[in-house]
Amino acid sequence: MIAEHRVVVTGIGIVSPIGTGVRAFWDGALSGRVGTATLTRFDASDFDSHVAAQADDFDAGDYLDAKVFRRTDRFAQFALVASQLALDDASLAIPAEGRDDVGVYIGSALGGLAFAETQHDAFRAVGARAVRPLLAISVFGAASTSNVALAFGLRGPGVANANSCAAGAVAIGDAFRAVARGDVRAALAGGAEAPISPLIFGAFAVIKSMSTRNDEPARASRPFDRDRDGFVMSEGAAMLVLERYDDAVARGARIYGEIAGFGLTADAYHMTAPQPEGRNSSRAMLAALAEARVGVDEVELVDAHGSSSLLNDATETVALKAVFGERAFDVPIVATKGQHGHALGASGAWEAALSLLMIHEGRVPGAVNLDHVDPACDLDYVRDVRAMAPRVVLSNSTGFGGINAALVLRKIEN
């Protein structure tokens, strides 16, 4: 790709189990707040896992007018609220007539499937007359981008992807390239996920991918720990405002950092297991570094996918060693899913936001529940909050289906 423009992030909007809004999210990360708890959204007694990270403090009615609230499901509401928070954080006012040169890019593994599940239950119990009319416009993945574009009058590209747990990172990467090429002047980009429903939760429980540490729910998500036993399902959204660097400077915007590179590969190996040598995950990371024109010796911090899955954490370690060689043992690794759980397609966007906040704020959150590092994951993890202002962060994401995505974020330097 021949980049015509540098791309910076000027706004961050968050909905998460550890806080809604960028400051609450950041404070939650630094304080070690844990959002995982016993699942209360429905009766999970039929499943082995009873733990989730619910965004229970979030009430979409506090942010959306009644008409929009009624015609959207939780998935779209997450995307709408996070987008509004991101625009507010960026102090980027969209005129009443909207804009043709701003795009919307959102990733979600499952889209409106949880809402569709509730409507299917109503259909089976009562019949078609019980199904809400908004189902037809809610279940498809692009309901997020469509609702955000409609809400703010954004008529640039509206792109939704369903790239499993890498979807949020992929959306940010796609938006980065669109702004860099000059396709749009700005973009809203990130991920949104609302997966906590009986069918979806049960599907992951059946394949035994989630933690069953039901007696200690706050300690269930344990990235890279020797006693991890699966991920903790979560929900929420993160949206970023991406702009051309020159535009951001011209309007005096606060800049969190620059998006400099994006890599995307497929394992073509297995639907649920990563390729054991991590070859394609490492290829994605190296591709992102190459696009950013950043050497591996310049990376000062890695924000790991760290899902707390038995296979994935070990394979990510192998991939990081392939990227960094002997230096892999010296590069600090951040892993925050012990706090906010794994929100599938939203997770990569949360982690990109955290990478930018670490660059901008000069502090790095410590890993919770990392009591004993798994010998198969023998890298340098940030265990306690650390004063550090990394100039270059590599943010890694992987997902079911063998999807690998990586972003390079860096401190803005003139």
C-alpha positions in Angstrom: 0.0 0.0 0.0 1.3 3.5 -0.9 0.2 5.7 2.0 -0.7 9.3 1.2 -1.5 10.3 4.8 -0.4 9.5 8.3 -3.3 8.2 10.4 -3.8 9.2 14.1 -6.4 8.4 16.7 -8.0 11.4 18.4 -11.0 9.8 20.2 -11.7 6.6 22.1 -15.2 5.3 23.1 -15.6 2.3 25.4 -18.3 0.1 26.8 -16.9 -2.7 28.9 -17.4 -4.7 32.2 -14.7 -2.6 33.8 -16.1 0.8 32.8 -18.0 2.8 30.2 -16.1 5.8 28.7 -12.4 6.0 28.1 -11.5 7.4 31.6 -13.5 4.8 33.5 -12.1 2.0 31.3 -8.5 3.3 31.8 -9.0 3.8 35.5 -10.4 0.3 35.8 -7.5 -1.2 34.0 -4.9 0.6 36.2 -6.7 -0.2 39.4 -6.9 -3.9 38.6 -10.7 -3.9 38.6 -12.1 -7.3 37.6 -15.3 -7.5 35.6 -15.7 -11.3 35.6 -18.3 -12.7 38.0 -21.0 -15.4 38.3 -23.3 -15.2 35.2 -26.6 -13.7 36.1 -28.1 -12.9 32.6 -29.8 -16.3 32.5 -29.7 -19.6 34.3 -26.4 -21.4 33.3 -26.9 -24.4 35.5 -27.0 -26.7 32.5 -23.5 -25.7 31.5 -20.1 -26.5 33.0 -19.2 -22.8 33.0 -21.1 -20.3 35.1 -18.7 -17.3 34.7 -19.0 -14.2 32.4 -17.9 -10.6 32.3 -21.2 -8.7 31.9 -21.4 -4.9 31.3 -24.1 -4.6 34.0 -23.4 -0.9 34.7 -24.3 0.0 31.1 -27.8 1.2 30.3 -28.3 2.2 26.7 -31.3 4.2 27.7 -28.9 6.7 29.4 -27.3 7.5 26.1 -29.9 6.9 23.3 -33.2 8.6 22.6 -36.3 6.5 23.0 -36.9 5.9 19.3 -33.3 4.7 18.6 -33.4 2.6 21.8 -36.6 0.8 20.7 -35.3 0.0 17.2 -31.9 -1.4 18.1 -30.7 -4.5 19.9 -27.9 -4.6 22.5 -25.2 -5.3 19.9 -26.1 -2.1 17.9 -26.5 -0.1 21.1 -23.0 -0.9 22.2 -21.7 0.3 18.8 -23.8 3.5 18.9 -22.9 4.5 22.4 -19.2 3.7 21.9 -19.2 5.8 18.7 -20.8 8.8 20.4 -18.3 8.6 23.2 -15.5 8.4 20.8 -16.7 11.5 18.8 -17.2 13.4 22.1 -13.7 12.4 23.3 -12.2 13.6 20.0 -14.2 16.8 20.1 -15.2 16.1 16.5 -18.5 17.6 15.7 -20.4 16.1 12.8 -22.5 18.8 11.1 -26.3 18.3 10.9 -26.0 17.5 7.2 -23.6 14.7 7.9 -20.3 14.0 6.0 -19.5 12.1 2.8 -15.9 11.7 3.7 -16.1 9.7 7.0 -16.4 5.9 7.0 -17.6 3.4 9.6 -15.7 0.1 10.1 -16.9 -2.3 12.8 -16.0 -5.9 13.6 -18.2 -8.5 15.4 -17.9 -12.2 15.5 -21.6 -12.8 16.0 -23.5 -9.5 15.3 -27.1 -9.6 16.3 -27.3 -13.4 16.9 -28.2 -13.1 20.6 -31.2 -10.9 19.8 -32.2 -13.4 17.1 -32.1 -16.1 19.7 -34.6 -14.4 21.9 -36.9 -13.8 18.9 -36.6 -17.4 17.9 -37.8 -18.4 21.4 -40.7 -16.1 21.0 -41.5 -17.6 17.6 -41.4 -21.2 18.9 -43.6 -20.3 21.8 -46.2 -18.1 20.2 -45.6 -17.9 16.5 -44.6 -15.2 14.0 -46.9 -12.6 15.5 -44.6 -12.5 18.6 -41.5 -11.7 16.6 -40.5 -8.0 16.8 -40.4 -6.3 13.4 -36.9 -5.0 14.1 -35.4 -8.5 13.9 -35.0 -8.3 10.1 -32.8 -5.2 10.5 -30.9 -6.3 13.6 -29.6 -9.8 13.0 -27.1 -9.1 10.2 -23.6 -8.0 11.1 -23.7 -4.7 9.3 -26.6 -3.5 11.5 -23.8 -1.9 13.6 -22.2 0.1 10.8 -25.6 0.9 9.4 -27.0 2.3 12.7 -23.8 4.3 13.4 -23.8 5.7 9.9 -27.5 6.6 10.2 -27.1 8.2 13.6 -24.3 10.5 12.6 -25.0 11.0 8.8 -21.7 9.3 7.8 -21.9 8.5 4.1 -18.4 7.1 3.5 -17.8 3.4 3.3 -19.8 1.3 5.9 -17.9 -1.9 6.4 -18.7 -4.8 8.8 -16.5 -7.8 9.2 -17.1 -11.1 11.1 -13.5 -12.1 11.5 -14.2 -13.9 14.8 -12.1 -12.7 17.7 -9.8 -10.6 15.5 -12.7 -8.7 14.0 -12.2 -5.4 16.0 -8.5 -5.3 15.1 -9.4 -6.0 11.4 -11.9 -3.2 11.4 -9.3 -0.8 12.7 -6.7 -2.0 10.2 -9.1 -1.6 7.3 -10.1 1.9 8.4 -6.4 2.8 8.9 -5.7 1.9 5.3 -8.7 3.7 4.0 -7.7 6.9 5.7 -4.0 6.4 4.7 -4.9 5.9 1.0 -7.1 9.0 1.0 -10.4 7.1 0.5 -11.8 9.0 3.5 -10.6 11.9 5.7 -11.7 10.2 8.9 -13.3 7.0 10.2 -15.0 5.5 13.2 -13.6 2.0 13.7 -13.6 -0.8 16.3 -15.6 -3.7 17.5 -18.9 -4.5 19.2 -20.1 -7.8 20.7 -23.2 -8.9 22.7 -22.8 -12.7 22.9 -24.0 -13.5 26.4 -27.1 -15.6 25.6 -28.0 -19.2 26.4 -27.4 -20.6 22.9 -24.1 -18.8 22.2 -22.8 -19.3 25.7 -23.9 -22.9 25.6 -22.2 -23.5 22.2 -18.8 -22.4 23.6 -19.4 -24.4 26.7 -20.1 -27.5 24.7 -16.7 -27.3 23.0 -15.1 -26.7 26.5 -13.4 -23.5 25.6 -14.5 -21.5 28.6 -13.3 -21.5 32.2 -15.1 -23.6 34.7 -13.5 -21.9 37.8 -17.0 -21.3 39.0 -16.0 -21.1 42.7 -13.7 -18.2 42.0 -15.2 -16.2 39.1 -13.0 -13.2 39.6 -10.0 -15.4 39.1 -11.3 -17.4 36.2 -9.6 -15.5 33.4 -5.9 -16.2 33.7 -3.9 -15.3 30.6 -0.6 -17.2 30.4 -1.0 -18.7 33.9 -0.2 -22.4 34.3 -3.7 -23.0 35.9 -5.8 -21.3 33.2 -8.6 -23.5 31.9 -10.3 -21.4 29.3 -11.6 -17.9 28.4 -14.3 -15.9 30.1 -17.0 -14.6 27.7 -17.5 -10.9 27.8 -19.5 -8.1 26.1 -19.1 -4.5 25.1 -17.5 -2.3 22.4 -14.6 0.0 21.6 -14.7 2.6 18.8 -11.8 4.8 17.7 -11.8 8.1 15.8 -9.2 7.9 13.1 -8.1 11.0 11.2 -5.5 12.3 8.9 -2.6 13.6 10.9 -2.7 17.0 9.1 -6.4 17.4 9.8 -6.0 16.6 13.5 -3.2 19.1 13.9 -5.1 21.7 12.0 -8.0 21.5 14.3 -5.8 21.3 17.4 -7.0 17.8 18.4 -5.5 15.8 21.2 -3.7 12.8 19.6 -3.4 9.5 21.4 -1.0 8.0 18.9 -0.5 6.9 15.4 -1.6 3.8 13.6 1.3 2.8 11.5 0.9 -0.8 10.3 -1.6 -3.7 9.9 -1.0 -7.4 9.2 -3.6 -10.0 8.5 -3.1 -13.7 7.7 -5.0 -17.0 7.9 -3.8 -20.3 9.4 -5.8 -22.5 7.0 -5.2 -25.2 9.6 -8.2 -25.8 11.9 -11.4 -24.1 12.9 -10.7 -24.0 16.6 -7.0 -24.8 17.2 -4.2 -22.5 16.2 -1.5 -23.6 13.9 1.0 -25.1 16.5 4.1 -23.3 15.4 2.4 -19.9 15.2 3.8 -19.4 11.8 0.9 -17.3 10.4 0.4 -15.3 13.6 4.0 -14.3 13.4 3.6 -13.5 9.7 0.8 -11.1 10.6 2.9 -9.4 13.2 5.9 -9.1 10.9 3.7 -7.7 8.1 2.3 -5.0 10.4 5.9 -4.1 11.4 7.0 -4.0 7.8 4.1 -1.7 6.8 5.0 0.6 9.7 8.7 0.5 8.7 9.5 -0.5 12.3 12.2 -3.0 13.1 11.5 -5.7 15.7 14.2 -4.1 17.9 12.1 -0.9 18.0 9.0 -2.5 19.6 9.0 -1.6 23.3 5.8 -3.3 24.3 3.4 -6.1 23.1 -0.3 -6.1 23.9 -1.0 -9.8 23.7 -4.2 -11.5 22.6 -3.8 -13.6 25.8 -7.3 -15.2 25.8 -6.6 -17.5 28.7 -7.1 -20.5 26.4 -4.8 -23.5 26.9 -3.7 -23.8 23.3 -3.9 -20.2 22.2 -1.7 -18.7 24.9 1.0 -21.2 24.4 0.9 -20.8 20.6 1.0 -17.0 20.9 4.1 -17.4 22.9 5.7 -19.5 20.2 4.7 -16.8 17.6 6.1 -14.0 19.6 9.4 -15.9 19.9 9.5 -16.3 16.2 9.0 -12.6 15.7 11.5 -11.4 18.3 14.0 -14.2 18.6 16.1 -14.0 21.7 14.7 -10.5 22.4 11.3 -12.1 23.1 12.4 -12.6 26.7 13.1 -8.8 27.1 10.0 -7.2 25.5 7.3 -6.5 28.2 4.0 -8.2 27.5 0.6 -6.8 28.6 -2.4 -9.1 29.0 -5.6 -7.6 30.4 -8.3 -10.2 29.6 -8.0 -11.3 33.3 -9.9 -8.1 34.0 -12.4 -7.6 31.2 -12.7 -11.1 29.8 -12.9 -11.9 26.1 -15.5 -10.1 24.2 -14.8 -11.9 20.9 -14.9 -9.3 18.1 -14.6 -6.4 20.5 -11.5 -7.5 22.3 -9.0 -6.4 19.6 -10.5 -3.0 19.7 -10.3 -2.7 23.5 -6.7 -3.8 23.3 -5.8 -1.3 20.5 -7.4 1.4 22.7 -5.3 0.3 25.7 -2.2 0.4 23.6 -2.9 4.0 22.6 -3.7 4.9 26.2 -0.4 3.4 27.4 1.5 5.4 24.8 -0.4 8.6 25.7 -0.6 8.3 29.5 2.8 6.7 30.2 1.6 3.9 32.4 1.0 0.2 31.7 -1.6 -2.0 33.5 -0.4 -5.1 35.3 -1.8 -8.6 34.7 -4.3 -9.9 37.2 -4.5 -13.6 38.1 -1.1 -14.3 36.7 0.1 -16.2 39.8 2.4 -18.7 38.1 3.6 -18.2 34.5 3.1 -21.4 32.5 6.5 -22.7 31.5 5.2 -22.9 27.9 4.5 -19.1 28.1 7.9 -18.1 29.5 8.0 -14.4 28.5 8.3 -11.1 30.4 4.8 -10.1 31.5 3.9 -6.8 33.2 2.7 -8.0 36.6 2.1 -4.7 38.3 1.3 -1.2 37.1 4.4 0.2 35.5 5.5 3.8 34.7 6.4 3.4 31.0 5.7 5.5 27.9 6.3 3.0 25.0 7.0 4.6 21.7 6.0 1.5 19.7 3.4 -1.0 20.7 2.5 -4.2 18.8 -1.1 -5.3 19.4 -1.8 -8.9 18.5 -5.2 -10.6 17.9 -6.2 -14.1 16.8 -9.5 -15.9 16.4 -11.4 -19.1 15.7 -11.0 -20.1 12.0 -7.3 -19.3 12.2 -7.6 -15.6 11.7 -4.5 -13.5 12.8 -4.4 -9.7 12.9 -1.8 -7.3 14.2 -1.6 -3.6 14.6 1.4 -1.3 15.2 0.6 1.8 17.3 3.3 4.4 18.0 3.8 7.7 19.7 3.3 10.6 17.4 6.6 12.1 16.4 6.9 15.0 14.0 
